Amino acid sequence: MDDRARLDNQYIENWSLWQDLVILVLTISAVTRNILQTVKPAARMPVPAQDTERRELVGMVPDSGNVLVG
């Protein structure tokens, strides 16, 4: 807690726009790095094999002119 108060006071006493921009850039890069690290494992997951057989639907209803099949 003492370190945090010391660092807060140091920031207040030495405030500058340049320092704020550096903090902003470092924050954005840290968040981006974190997001990319969480996305990479999901991207490496194996893709399930697709069924290469062509399956045809077999009519379950007797062929008649008044039945609509959608």
PDB file of N, CA, C, O and CB in Angstrom:
ATOM      1  N   MET A   1       0.830  -1.194   0.000  1.00  0.00           N
ATOM      2  CA  MET A   1       0.000   0.000   0.000  1.00  0.00           C
ATOM      3  C   MET A   1       0.874   1.257   0.000  1.00  0.00           C
ATOM      4  O   MET A   1       0.533   2.256  -0.633  1.00  0.00           O
ATOM      5  CB  MET A   1      -0.944  -0.001   1.216  1.00  0.00           C
ATOM      6  N   ASP A   2       1.989   1.200   0.707  1.00  0.00           N
ATOM      7  CA  ASP A   2       2.887   2.362   0.730  1.00  0.00           C
ATOM      8  C   ASP A   2       3.445   2.656  -0.656  1.00  0.00           C
ATOM      9  O   ASP A   2       3.566   3.815  -1.052  1.00  0.00           O
ATOM     10  CB  ASP A   2       4.037   2.131   1.716  1.00  0.00           C
ATOM     11  N   ASP A   3       3.787   1.593  -1.395  1.00  0.00           N
ATOM     12  CA  ASP A   3       4.305   1.795  -2.753  1.00  0.00           C
ATOM     13  C   ASP A   3       3.258   2.432  -3.651  1.00  0.00           C
ATOM     14  O   ASP A   3       3.571   3.300  -4.465  1.00  0.00           O
ATOM     15  CB  ASP A   3       4.768   0.466  -3.355  1.00  0.00           C
ATOM     16  N   ARG A   4       2.032   2.002  -3.502  1.00  0.00           N
ATOM     17  CA  ARG A   4       0.966   2.562  -4.336  1.00  0.00           C
ATOM     18  C   ARG A   4       0.773   4.055  -4.051  1.00  0.00           C
ATOM     19  O   ARG A   4       0.638   4.849  -4.982  1.00  0.00           O
ATOM     20  CB  ARG A   4      -0.355   1.802  -4.100  1.00  0.00           C
ATOM     21  N   ALA A   5       0.760   4.434  -2.786  1.00  0.00           N
ATOM     22  CA  ALA A   5       0.604   5.846  -2.427  1.00  0.00           C
ATOM     23  C   ALA A   5       1.792   6.667  -2.925  1.00  0.00           C
ATOM     24  O   ALA A   5       1.623   7.790  -3.400  1.00  0.00           O
ATOM     25  CB  ALA A   5       0.454   6.002  -0.900  1.00  0.00           C
ATOM     26  N   ARG A   6       2.989   6.102  -2.815  1.00  0.00           N
ATOM     27  CA  ARG A   6       4.195   6.802  -3.294  1.00  0.00           C
ATOM     28  C   ARG A   6       4.124   6.997  -4.805  1.00  0.00           C
ATOM     29  O   ARG A   6       4.416   8.081  -5.310  1.00  0.00           O
ATOM     30  CB  ARG A   6       5.480   6.012  -2.916  1.00  0.00           C
ATOM     31  N   LEU A   7       3.735   5.951  -5.520  1.00  0.00           N
ATOM     32  CA  LEU A   7       3.639   6.061  -6.978  1.00  0.00           C
ATOM     33  C   LEU A   7       2.530   7.022  -7.403  1.00  0.00           C
ATOM     34  O   LEU A   7       2.693   7.764  -8.371  1.00  0.00           O
ATOM     35  CB  LEU A   7       3.396   4.685  -7.594  1.00  0.00           C
ATOM     36  N   ASP A   8       1.406   7.015  -6.690  1.00  0.00           N
ATOM     37  CA  ASP A   8       0.320   7.967  -6.986  1.00  0.00           C
ATOM     38  C   ASP A   8       0.797   9.401  -6.801  1.00  0.00           C
ATOM     39  O   ASP A   8       0.531  10.261  -7.640  1.00  0.00           O
ATOM     40  CB  ASP A   8      -0.905   7.697  -6.082  1.00  0.00           C
ATOM     41  N   ASN A   9       1.499   9.659  -5.707  1.00  0.00           N
ATOM     42  CA  ASN A   9       2.021  11.015  -5.452  1.00  0.00           C
ATOM     43  C   ASN A   9       3.043  11.415  -6.500  1.00  0.00           C
ATOM     44  O   ASN A   9       3.061  12.561  -6.948  1.00  0.00           O
ATOM     45  CB  ASN A   9       2.653  11.098  -4.055  1.00  0.00           C
ATOM     46  N   GLN A  10       3.896  10.473  -6.894  1.00  0.00           N
ATOM     47  CA  GLN A  10       4.890  10.764  -7.923  1.00  0.00           C
ATOM     48  C   GLN A  10       4.197  11.116  -9.240  1.00  0.00           C
ATOM     49  O   GLN A  10       4.622  12.035  -9.940  1.00  0.00           O
ATOM     50  CB  GLN A  10       5.842   9.561  -8.117  1.00  0.00           C
ATOM     51  N   TYR A  11       3.135  10.387  -9.574  1.00  0.00           N
ATOM     52  CA  TYR A  11       2.385  10.669 -10.803  1.00  0.00           C
ATOM     53  C   TYR A  11       1.775  12.068 -10.749  1.00  0.00           C
ATOM     54  O   TYR A  11       1.859  12.826 -11.715  1.00  0.00           O
ATOM     55  CB  TYR A  11       1.278   9.614 -11.020  1.00  0.00           C
ATOM     56  N   ILE A  12       1.164  12.402  -9.620  1.00  0.00           N
ATOM     57  CA  ILE A  12       0.513  13.710  -9.483  1.00  0.00           C
ATOM     58  C   ILE A  12       1.532  14.837  -9.583  1.00  0.00           C
ATOM     59  O   ILE A  12       1.274  15.849 -10.235  1.00  0.00           O
ATOM     60  CB  ILE A  12      -0.244  13.800  -8.147  1.00  0.00           C
ATOM     61  N   GLU A  13       2.682  14.675  -8.945  1.00  0.00           N
ATOM     62  CA  GLU A  13       3.704  15.736  -8.944  1.00  0.00           C
ATOM     63  C   GLU A  13       4.376  15.885 -10.298  1.00  0.00           C
ATOM     64  O   GLU A  13       4.817  16.982 -10.642  1.00  0.00           O
ATOM     65  CB  GLU A  13       4.759  15.451  -7.884  1.00  0.00           C
ATOM     66  N   ASN A  14       4.466  14.813 -11.076  1.00  0.00           N
ATOM     67  CA  ASN A  14       5.192  14.854 -12.356  1.00  0.00           C
ATOM     68  C   ASN A  14       4.270  14.639 -13.546  1.00  0.00           C
ATOM     69  O   ASN A  14       4.698  14.115 -14.574  1.00  0.00           O
ATOM     70  CB  ASN A  14       6.293  13.802 -12.371  1.00  0.00           C
ATOM     71  N   TRP A  15       3.017  15.035 -13.419  1.00  0.00           N
ATOM     72  CA  TRP A  15       2.050  14.804 -14.480  1.00  0.00           C
ATOM     73  C   TRP A  15       2.470  15.501 -15.766  1.00  0.00           C
ATOM     74  O   TRP A  15       2.968  16.626 -15.747  1.00  0.00           O
ATOM     75  CB  TRP A  15       0.670  15.280 -14.051  1.00  0.00           C
ATOM     76  N   SER A  16       2.257  14.801 -16.897  1.00  0.00           N
ATOM     77  CA  SER A  16       2.460  15.409 -18.210  1.00  0.00           C
ATOM     78  C   SER A  16       1.583  14.678 -19.219  1.00  0.00           C
ATOM     79  O   SER A  16       1.227  13.515 -19.028  1.00  0.00           O
ATOM     80  CB  SER A  16       3.968  15.359 -18.635  1.00  0.00           C
ATOM     81  N   LEU A  17       1.248  15.365 -20.272  1.00  0.00           N
ATOM     82  CA  LEU A  17       0.445  14.763 -21.329  1.00  0.00           C
ATOM     83  C   LEU A  17       1.207  13.603 -21.963  1.00  0.00           C
ATOM     84  O   LEU A  17       0.619  12.567 -22.273  1.00  0.00           O
ATOM     85  CB  LEU A  17       0.068  15.815 -22.398  1.00  0.00           C
ATOM     86  N   TRP A  18       2.520  13.774 -22.156  1.00  0.00           N
ATOM     87  CA  TRP A  18       3.353  12.741 -22.746  1.00  0.00           C
ATOM     88  C   TRP A  18       3.289  11.460 -21.905  1.00  0.00           C
ATOM     89  O   TRP A  18       3.152  10.366 -22.453  1.00  0.00           O
ATOM     90  CB  TRP A  18       4.806  13.232 -22.875  1.00  0.00           C
ATOM     91  N   GLN A  19       3.387  11.590 -20.589  1.00  0.00           N
ATOM     92  CA  GLN A  19       3.332  10.430 -19.701  1.00  0.00           C
ATOM     93  C   GLN A  19       1.968   9.731 -19.816  1.00  0.00           C
ATOM     94  O   GLN A  19       1.902   8.501 -19.823  1.00  0.00           O
ATOM     95  CB  GLN A  19       3.598  10.858 -18.236  1.00  0.00           C
ATOM     96  N   ASP A  20       0.908  10.494 -19.903  1.00  0.00           N
ATOM     97  CA  ASP A  20      -0.424   9.908 -20.067  1.00  0.00           C
ATOM     98  C   ASP A  20      -0.543   9.150 -21.397  1.00  0.00           C
ATOM     99  O   ASP A  20      -1.156   8.084 -21.453  1.00  0.00           O
ATOM    100  CB  ASP A  20      -1.498  11.006 -19.989  1.00  0.00           C
ATOM    101  N   LEU A  21       0.042   9.701 -22.459  1.00  0.00           N
ATOM    102  CA  LEU A  21       0.010   9.019 -23.753  1.00  0.00           C
ATOM    103  C   LEU A  21       0.791   7.706 -23.699  1.00  0.00           C
ATOM    104  O   LEU A  21       0.364   6.701 -24.267  1.00  0.00           O
ATOM    105  CB  LEU A  21       0.582   9.930 -24.851  1.00  0.00           C
ATOM    106  N   VAL A  22       1.933   7.718 -23.016  1.00  0.00           N
ATOM    107  CA  VAL A  22       2.726   6.490 -22.873  1.00  0.00           C
ATOM    108  C   VAL A  22       1.928   5.443 -22.102  1.00  0.00           C
ATOM    109  O   VAL A  22       1.894   4.276 -22.492  1.00  0.00           O
ATOM    110  CB  VAL A  22       4.072   6.782 -22.153  1.00  0.00           C
ATOM    111  N   ILE A  23       1.292   5.849 -21.022  1.00  0.00           N
ATOM    112  CA  ILE A  23       0.477   4.924 -20.231  1.00  0.00           C
ATOM    113  C   ILE A  23      -0.663   4.373 -21.076  1.00  0.00           C
ATOM    114  O   ILE A  23      -0.968   3.183 -20.990  1.00  0.00           O
ATOM    115  CB  ILE A  23      -0.080   5.624 -18.973  1.00  0.00           C
ATOM    116  N   LEU A  24      -1.292   5.203 -21.882  1.00  0.00           N
ATOM    117  CA  LEU A  24      -2.393   4.769 -22.748  1.00  0.00           C
ATOM    118  C   LEU A  24      -1.914   3.738 -23.767  1.00  0.00           C
ATOM    119  O   LEU A  24      -2.573   2.718 -23.973  1.00  0.00           O
ATOM    120  CB  LEU A  24      -3.015   5.976 -23.472  1.00  0.00           C
ATOM    121  N   VAL A  25      -0.779   3.993 -24.402  1.00  0.00           N
ATOM    122  CA  VAL A  25      -0.233   3.060 -25.397  1.00  0.00           C
ATOM    123  C   VAL A  25       0.135   1.731 -24.737  1.00  0.00           C
ATOM    124  O   VAL A  25      -0.149   0.666 -25.285  1.00  0.00           O
ATOM    125  CB  VAL A  25       1.008   3.673 -26.096  1.00  0.00           C
ATOM    126  N   LEU A  26       0.766   1.790 -23.566  1.00  0.00           N
ATOM    127  CA  LEU A  26       1.135   0.561 -22.862  1.00  0.00           C
ATOM    128  C   LEU A  26      -0.104  -0.233 -22.441  1.00  0.00           C
ATOM    129  O   LEU A  26      -0.098  -1.463 -22.483  1.00  0.00           O
ATOM    130  CB  LEU A  26       1.992   0.891 -21.632  1.00  0.00           C
ATOM    131  N   THR A  27      -1.148   0.459 -22.042  1.00  0.00           N
ATOM    132  CA  THR A  27      -2.386  -0.213 -21.645  1.00  0.00           C
ATOM    133  C   THR A  27      -3.040  -0.897 -22.840  1.00  0.00           C
ATOM    134  O   THR A  27      -3.463  -2.049 -22.740  1.00  0.00           O
ATOM    135  CB  THR A  27      -3.361   0.787 -21.011  1.00  0.00           C
ATOM    136  N   ILE A  28      -3.124  -0.204 -23.956  1.00  0.00           N
ATOM    137  CA  ILE A  28      -3.730  -0.777 -25.158  1.00  0.00           C
ATOM    138  C   ILE A  28      -2.937  -1.990 -25.634  1.00  0.00           C
ATOM    139  O   ILE A  28      -3.528  -2.996 -26.027  1.00  0.00           O
ATOM    140  CB  ILE A  28      -3.811   0.277 -26.277  1.00  0.00           C
ATOM    141  N   SER A  29      -1.604  -1.909 -25.604  1.00  0.00           N
ATOM    142  CA  SER A  29      -0.802  -3.049 -26.048  1.00  0.00           C
ATOM    143  C   SER A  29      -0.957  -4.236 -25.099  1.00  0.00           C
ATOM    144  O   SER A  29      -0.980  -5.380 -25.552  1.00  0.00           O
ATOM    145  CB  SER A  29       0.675  -2.651 -26.155  1.00  0.00           C
ATOM    146  N   ALA A  30      -1.065  -3.988 -23.792  1.00  0.00           N
ATOM    147  CA  ALA A  30      -1.250  -5.083 -22.834  1.00  0.00           C
ATOM    148  C   ALA A  30      -2.600  -5.758 -23.029  1.00  0.00           C
ATOM    149  O   ALA A  30      -2.693  -6.984 -22.975  1.00  0.00           O
ATOM    150  CB  ALA A  30      -1.127  -4.566 -21.394  1.00  0.00           C
ATOM    151  N   VAL A  31      -3.642  -4.974 -23.255  1.00  0.00           N
ATOM    152  CA  VAL A  31      -4.972  -5.539 -23.474  1.00  0.00           C
ATOM    153  C   VAL A  31      -5.001  -6.331 -24.776  1.00  0.00           C
ATOM    154  O   VAL A  31      -5.573  -7.420 -24.825  1.00  0.00           O
ATOM    155  CB  VAL A  31      -6.039  -4.426 -23.500  1.00  0.00           C
ATOM    156  N   THR A  32      -4.396  -5.802 -25.817  1.00  0.00           N
ATOM    157  CA  THR A  32      -4.349  -6.498 -27.105  1.00  0.00           C
ATOM    158  C   THR A  32      -3.595  -7.810 -26.971  1.00  0.00           C
ATOM    159  O   THR A  32      -4.046  -8.835 -27.482  1.00  0.00           O
ATOM    160  CB  THR A  32      -3.692  -5.613 -28.179  1.00  0.00           C
ATOM    161  N   ARG A  33      -2.460  -7.796 -26.296  1.00  0.00           N
ATOM    162  CA  ARG A  33      -1.677  -9.013 -26.080  1.00  0.00           C
ATOM    163  C   ARG A  33      -2.493 -10.056 -25.322  1.00  0.00           C
ATOM    164  O   ARG A  33      -2.450 -11.243 -25.647  1.00  0.00           O
ATOM    165  CB  ARG A  33      -0.385  -8.692 -25.312  1.00  0.00           C
ATOM    166  N   ASN A  34      -3.230  -9.612 -24.320  1.00  0.00           N
ATOM    167  CA  ASN A  34      -4.060 -10.516 -23.531  1.00  0.00           C
ATOM    168  C   ASN A  34      -5.161 -11.134 -24.392  1.00  0.00           C
ATOM    169  O   ASN A  34      -5.425 -12.333 -24.299  1.00  0.00           O
ATOM    170  CB  ASN A  34      -4.673  -9.773 -22.336  1.00  0.00           C
ATOM    171  N   ILE A  35      -5.793 -10.331 -25.215  1.00  0.00           N
ATOM    172  CA  ILE A  35      -6.851 -10.823 -26.093  1.00  0.00           C
ATOM    173  C   ILE A  35      -6.288 -11.838 -27.079  1.00  0.00           C
ATOM    174  O   ILE A  35      -6.903 -12.879 -27.308  1.00  0.00           O
ATOM    175  CB  ILE A  35      -7.520  -9.659 -26.844  1.00  0.00           C
ATOM    176  N   LEU A  36      -5.128 -11.549 -27.667  1.00  0.00           N
ATOM    177  CA  LEU A  36      -4.533 -12.462 -28.637  1.00  0.00           C
ATOM    178  C   LEU A  36      -4.117 -13.775 -27.982  1.00  0.00           C
ATOM    179  O   LEU A  36      -4.208 -14.827 -28.615  1.00  0.00           O
ATOM    180  CB  LEU A  36      -3.329 -11.809 -29.309  1.00  0.00           C
ATOM    181  N   GLN A  37      -3.671 -13.741 -26.753  1.00  0.00           N
ATOM    182  CA  GLN A  37      -3.284 -14.967 -26.062  1.00  0.00           C
ATOM    183  C   GLN A  37      -4.494 -15.835 -25.766  1.00  0.00           C
ATOM    184  O   GLN A  37      -4.380 -17.061 -25.758  1.00  0.00           O
ATOM    185  CB  GLN A  37      -2.549 -14.640 -24.769  1.00  0.00           C
ATOM    186  N   THR A  38      -5.641 -15.235 -25.524  1.00  0.00           N
ATOM    187  CA  THR A  38      -6.828 -16.032 -25.254  1.00  0.00           C
ATOM    188  C   THR A  38      -7.462 -16.545 -26.538  1.00  0.00           C
ATOM    189  O   THR A  38      -8.174 -17.549 -26.509  1.00  0.00           O
ATOM    190  CB  THR A  38      -7.836 -15.220 -24.467  1.00  0.00           C
ATOM    191  N   VAL A  39      -7.221 -15.882 -27.659  1.00  0.00           N
ATOM    192  CA  VAL A  39      -7.805 -16.308 -28.932  1.00  0.00           C
ATOM    193  C   VAL A  39      -6.975 -17.416 -29.559  1.00  0.00           C
ATOM    194  O   VAL A  39      -7.542 -18.302 -30.196  1.00  0.00           O
ATOM    195  CB  VAL A  39      -7.918 -15.122 -29.898  1.00  0.00           C
ATOM    196  N   LYS A  40      -5.661 -17.404 -29.406  1.00  0.00           N
ATOM    197  CA  LYS A  40      -4.798 -18.392 -30.051  1.00  0.00           C
ATOM    198  C   LYS A  40      -5.147 -19.831 -29.694  1.00  0.00           C
ATOM    199  O   LYS A  40      -5.231 -20.652 -30.608  1.00  0.00           O
ATOM    200  CB  LYS A  40      -3.373 -18.127 -29.685  1.00  0.00           C
ATOM    201  N   PRO A  41      -5.359 -20.199 -28.424  1.00  0.00           N
ATOM    202  CA  PRO A  41      -5.701 -21.597 -28.150  1.00  0.00           C
ATOM    203  C   PRO A  41      -6.983 -22.043 -28.845  1.00  0.00           C
ATOM    204  O   PRO A  41      -7.079 -23.190 -29.282  1.00  0.00           O
ATOM    205  CB  PRO A  41      -5.841 -21.806 -26.663  1.00  0.00           C
ATOM    206  N   ALA A  42      -7.944 -21.174 -28.952  1.00  0.00           N
ATOM    207  CA  ALA A  42      -9.189 -21.528 -29.637  1.00  0.00           C
ATOM    208  C   ALA A  42      -8.935 -21.725 -31.129  1.00  0.00           C
ATOM    209  O   ALA A  42      -9.572 -22.571 -31.756  1.00  0.00           O
ATOM    210  CB  ALA A  42     -10.262 -20.439 -29.414  1.00  0.00           C
ATOM    211  N   ALA A  43      -8.022 -20.960 -31.697  1.00  0.00           N
ATOM    212  CA  ALA A  43      -7.727 -21.076 -33.125  1.00  0.00           C
ATOM    213  C   ALA A  43      -6.999 -22.376 -33.429  1.00  0.00           C
ATOM    214  O   ALA A  43      -7.053 -22.853 -34.563  1.00  0.00           O
ATOM    215  CB  ALA A  43      -6.893 -19.885 -33.597  1.00  0.00           C
ATOM    216  N   ARG A  44      -6.316 -22.964 -32.446  1.00  0.00           N
ATOM    217  CA  ARG A  44      -5.577 -24.193 -32.666  1.00  0.00           C
ATOM    218  C   ARG A  44      -6.418 -25.445 -32.457  1.00  0.00           C
ATOM    219  O   ARG A  44      -5.925 -26.558 -32.636  1.00  0.00           O
ATOM    220  CB  ARG A  44      -4.392 -24.233 -31.763  1.00  0.00           C
ATOM    221  N   MET A  45      -7.660 -25.278 -32.088  1.00  0.00           N
ATOM    222  CA  MET A  45      -8.510 -26.437 -31.860  1.00  0.00           C
ATOM    223  C   MET A  45      -8.714 -27.175 -33.178  1.00  0.00           C
ATOM    224  O   MET A  45      -8.895 -26.539 -34.216  1.00  0.00           O
ATOM    225  CB  MET A  45      -9.870 -26.017 -31.246  1.00  0.00           C
ATOM    226  N   PRO A  46      -8.688 -28.510 -33.155  1.00  0.00           N
ATOM    227  CA  PRO A  46      -8.864 -29.251 -34.404  1.00  0.00           C
ATOM    228  C   PRO A  46     -10.262 -29.067 -34.967  1.00  0.00           C
ATOM    229  O   PRO A  46     -11.248 -28.986 -34.235  1.00  0.00           O
ATOM    230  CB  PRO A  46      -8.585 -30.730 -34.188  1.00  0.00           C
ATOM    231  N   VAL A  47     -10.315 -29.005 -36.262  1.00  0.00           N
ATOM    232  CA  VAL A  47     -11.597 -28.864 -36.955  1.00  0.00           C
ATOM    233  C   VAL A  47     -12.176 -30.260 -37.141  1.00  0.00           C
ATOM    234  O   VAL A  47     -11.484 -31.147 -37.642  1.00  0.00           O
ATOM    235  CB  VAL A  47     -11.433 -28.125 -38.340  1.00  0.00           C
ATOM    236  N   PRO A  48     -13.417 -30.473 -36.751  1.00  0.00           N
ATOM    237  CA  PRO A  48     -14.002 -31.804 -36.928  1.00  0.00           C
ATOM    238  C   PRO A  48     -14.055 -32.192 -38.402  1.00  0.00           C
ATOM    239  O   PRO A  48     -14.305 -31.355 -39.269  1.00  0.00           O
ATOM    240  CB  PRO A  48     -15.408 -31.854 -36.322  1.00  0.00           C
ATOM    241  N   ALA A  49     -13.818 -33.465 -38.667  1.00  0.00           N
ATOM    242  CA  ALA A  49     -13.850 -33.949 -40.045  1.00  0.00           C
ATOM    243  C   ALA A  49     -15.262 -33.826 -40.589  1.00  0.00           C
ATOM    244  O   ALA A  49     -16.242 -34.142 -39.914  1.00  0.00           O
ATOM    245  CB  ALA A  49     -13.356 -35.414 -40.133  1.00  0.00           C
ATOM    246  N   GLN A  50     -15.337 -33.366 -41.810  1.00  0.00           N
ATOM    247  CA  GLN A  50     -16.653 -33.214 -42.425  1.00  0.00           C
ATOM    248  C   GLN A  50     -17.039 -34.507 -43.119  1.00  0.00           C
ATOM    249  O   GLN A  50     -16.200 -35.233 -43.652  1.00  0.00           O
ATOM    250  CB  GLN A  50     -16.666 -32.034 -43.424  1.00  0.00           C
ATOM    251  N   ASP A  51     -18.323 -34.767 -43.096  1.00  0.00           N
ATOM    252  CA  ASP A  51     -18.852 -35.964 -43.732  1.00  0.00           C
ATOM    253  C   ASP A  51     -18.770 -35.769 -45.238  1.00  0.00           C
ATOM    254  O   ASP A  51     -19.390 -34.861 -45.792  1.00  0.00           O
ATOM    255  CB  ASP A  51     -20.320 -36.256 -43.277  1.00  0.00           C
ATOM    256  N   THR A  52     -18.000 -36.628 -45.892  1.00  0.00           N
ATOM    257  CA  THR A  52     -17.829 -36.468 -47.333  1.00  0.00           C
ATOM    258  C   THR A  52     -18.869 -37.254 -48.135  1.00  0.00           C
ATOM    259  O   THR A  52     -19.008 -37.055 -49.341  1.00  0.00           O
ATOM    260  CB  THR A  52     -16.435 -36.905 -47.737  1.00  0.00           C
ATOM    261  N   GLU A  53     -19.600 -38.149 -47.458  1.00  0.00           N
ATOM    262  CA  GLU A  53     -20.644 -38.888 -48.155  1.00  0.00           C
ATOM    263  C   GLU A  53     -21.820 -37.967 -48.454  1.00  0.00           C
ATOM    264  O   GLU A  53     -22.176 -37.109 -47.646  1.00  0.00           O
ATOM    265  CB  GLU A  53     -21.105 -40.101 -47.321  1.00  0.00           C
ATOM    266  N   ARG A  54     -22.396 -38.152 -49.588  1.00  0.00           N
ATOM    267  CA  ARG A  54     -23.595 -37.386 -49.914  1.00  0.00           C
ATOM    268  C   ARG A  54     -24.792 -38.181 -49.445  1.00  0.00           C
ATOM    269  O   ARG A  54     -25.044 -39.289 -49.918  1.00  0.00           O
ATOM    270  CB  ARG A  54     -23.688 -37.076 -51.442  1.00  0.00           C
ATOM    271  N   ARG A  55     -25.508 -37.620 -48.532  1.00  0.00           N
ATOM    272  CA  ARG A  55     -26.679 -38.311 -48.009  1.00  0.00           C
ATOM    273  C   ARG A  55     -27.931 -37.725 -48.651  1.00  0.00           C
ATOM    274  O   ARG A  55     -28.106 -36.509 -48.726  1.00  0.00           O
ATOM    275  CB  ARG A  55     -26.747 -38.201 -46.462  1.00  0.00           C
ATOM    276  N   GLU A  56     -28.779 -38.608 -49.102  1.00  0.00           N
ATOM    277  CA  GLU A  56     -30.009 -38.148 -49.720  1.00  0.00           C
ATOM    278  C   GLU A  56     -31.171 -38.420 -48.780  1.00  0.00           C
ATOM    279  O   GLU A  56     -31.207 -39.419 -48.061  1.00  0.00           O
ATOM    280  CB  GLU A  56     -30.235 -38.832 -51.085  1.00  0.00           C
ATOM    281  N   LEU A  57     -32.104 -37.505 -48.813  1.00  0.00           N
ATOM    282  CA  LEU A  57     -33.293 -37.685 -47.992  1.00  0.00           C
ATOM    283  C   LEU A  57     -34.206 -38.701 -48.657  1.00  0.00           C
ATOM    284  O   LEU A  57     -34.450 -38.646 -49.863  1.00  0.00           O
ATOM    285  CB  LEU A  57     -34.031 -36.340 -47.775  1.00  0.00           C
ATOM    286  N   VAL A  58     -34.696 -39.610 -47.866  1.00  0.00           N
ATOM    287  CA  VAL A  58     -35.621 -40.615 -48.372  1.00  0.00           C
ATOM    288  C   VAL A  58     -37.018 -40.149 -48.013  1.00  0.00           C
ATOM    289  O   VAL A  58     -37.284 -39.792 -46.865  1.00  0.00           O
ATOM    290  CB  VAL A  58     -35.318 -42.044 -47.786  1.00  0.00           C
ATOM    291  N   GLY A  59     -37.898 -40.153 -48.980  1.00  0.00           N
ATOM    292  CA  GLY A  59     -39.254 -39.691 -48.737  1.00  0.00           C
ATOM    293  C   GLY A  59     -39.972 -40.537 -47.698  1.00  0.00           C
ATOM    294  O   GLY A  59     -40.026 -41.762 -47.810  1.00  0.00           O
ATOM    295  N   MET A  60     -40.521 -39.882 -46.692  1.00  0.00           N
ATOM    296  CA  MET A  60     -41.239 -40.574 -45.635  1.00  0.00           C
ATOM    297  C   MET A  60     -42.735 -40.594 -45.909  1.00  0.00           C
ATOM    298  O   MET A  60     -43.480 -41.342 -45.275  1.00  0.00           O
ATOM    299  CB  MET A  60     -40.962 -39.920 -44.291  1.00  0.00           C
ATOM    300  N   VAL A  61     -43.169 -39.776 -46.849  1.00  0.00           N
ATOM    301  CA  VAL A  61     -44.580 -39.658 -47.142  1.00  0.00           C
ATOM    302  C   VAL A  61     -44.819 -40.300 -48.505  1.00  0.00           C
ATOM    303  O   VAL A  61     -44.052 -40.085 -49.443  1.00  0.00           O
ATOM    304  CB  VAL A  61     -45.050 -38.164 -47.115  1.00  0.00           C
ATOM    305  N   PRO A  62     -45.883 -41.085 -48.607  1.00  0.00           N
ATOM    306  CA  PRO A  62     -46.170 -41.676 -49.912  1.00  0.00           C
ATOM    307  C   PRO A  62     -46.369 -40.581 -50.969  1.00  0.00           C
ATOM    308  O   PRO A  62     -46.914 -39.513 -50.691  1.00  0.00           O
ATOM    309  CB  PRO A  62     -47.423 -42.578 -49.830  1.00  0.00           C
ATOM    310  N   ASP A  63     -45.927 -40.872 -52.140  1.00  0.00           N
ATOM    311  CA  ASP A  63     -46.012 -39.883 -53.209  1.00  0.00           C
ATOM    312  C   ASP A  63     -47.475 -39.632 -53.581  1.00  0.00           C
ATOM    313  O   ASP A  63     -48.173 -40.509 -54.092  1.00  0.00           O
ATOM    314  CB  ASP A  63     -45.212 -40.350 -54.445  1.00  0.00           C
ATOM    315  N   SER A  64     -47.906 -38.410 -53.307  1.00  0.00           N
ATOM    316  CA  SER A  64     -49.263 -38.017 -53.700  1.00  0.00           C
ATOM    317  C   SER A  64     -49.221 -36.551 -54.107  1.00  0.00           C
ATOM    318  O   SER A  64     -48.356 -35.794 -53.666  1.00  0.00           O
ATOM    319  CB  SER A  64     -50.299 -38.255 -52.534  1.00  0.00           C
ATOM    320  N   GLY A  65     -50.124 -36.181 -54.913  1.00  0.00           N
ATOM    321  CA  GLY A  65     -50.139 -34.831 -55.448  1.00  0.00           C
ATOM    322  C   GLY A  65     -50.558 -33.757 -54.460  1.00  0.00           C
ATOM    323  O   GLY A  65     -50.292 -32.581 -54.708  1.00  0.00           O
ATOM    324  N   ASN A  66     -51.200 -34.103 -53.354  1.00  0.00           N
ATOM    325  CA  ASN A  66     -51.698 -33.073 -52.443  1.00  0.00           C
ATOM    326  C   ASN A  66     -50.824 -32.904 -51.187  1.00  0.00           C
ATOM    327  O   ASN A  66     -51.253 -32.242 -50.242  1.00  0.00           O
ATOM    328  CB  ASN A  66     -53.117 -33.407 -52.032  1.00  0.00           C
ATOM    329  N   VAL A  67     -49.629 -33.476 -51.151  1.00  0.00           N
ATOM    330  CA  VAL A  67     -48.737 -33.328 -49.997  1.00  0.00           C
ATOM    331  C   VAL A  67     -47.606 -32.390 -50.375  1.00  0.00           C
ATOM    332  O   VAL A  67     -46.900 -32.609 -51.360  1.00  0.00           O
ATOM    333  CB  VAL A  67     -48.180 -34.710 -49.527  1.00  0.00           C
ATOM    334  N   LEU A  68     -47.445 -31.358 -49.591  1.00  0.00           N
ATOM    335  CA  LEU A  68     -46.349 -30.410 -49.841  1.00  0.00           C
ATOM    336  C   LEU A  68     -45.187 -30.752 -48.904  1.00  0.00           C
ATOM    337  O   LEU A  68     -45.361 -30.861 -47.690  1.00  0.00           O
ATOM    338  CB  LEU A  68     -46.821 -28.918 -49.629  1.00  0.00           C
ATOM    339  N   VAL A  69     -44.060 -30.911 -49.464  1.00  0.00           N
ATOM    340  CA  VAL A  69     -42.861 -31.176 -48.668  1.00  0.00           C
ATOM    341  C   VAL A  69     -41.938 -29.991 -48.853  1.00  0.00           C
ATOM    342  O   VAL A  69     -41.578 -29.650 -49.979  1.00  0.00           O
ATOM    343  CB  VAL A  69     -42.156 -32.526 -49.085  1.00  0.00           C
ATOM    344  N   GLY A  70     -41.546 -29.349 -47.732  1.00  0.00           N
ATOM    345  CA  GLY A  70     -40.764 -28.133 -47.832  1.00  0.00           C
ATOM    346  C   GLY A  70     -39.373 -28.342 -47.619  1.00  0.00           C
ATOM    347  O   GLY A  70     -38.591 -27.393 -47.675  1.00  0.00           O
TER     348      GLY A  70
END
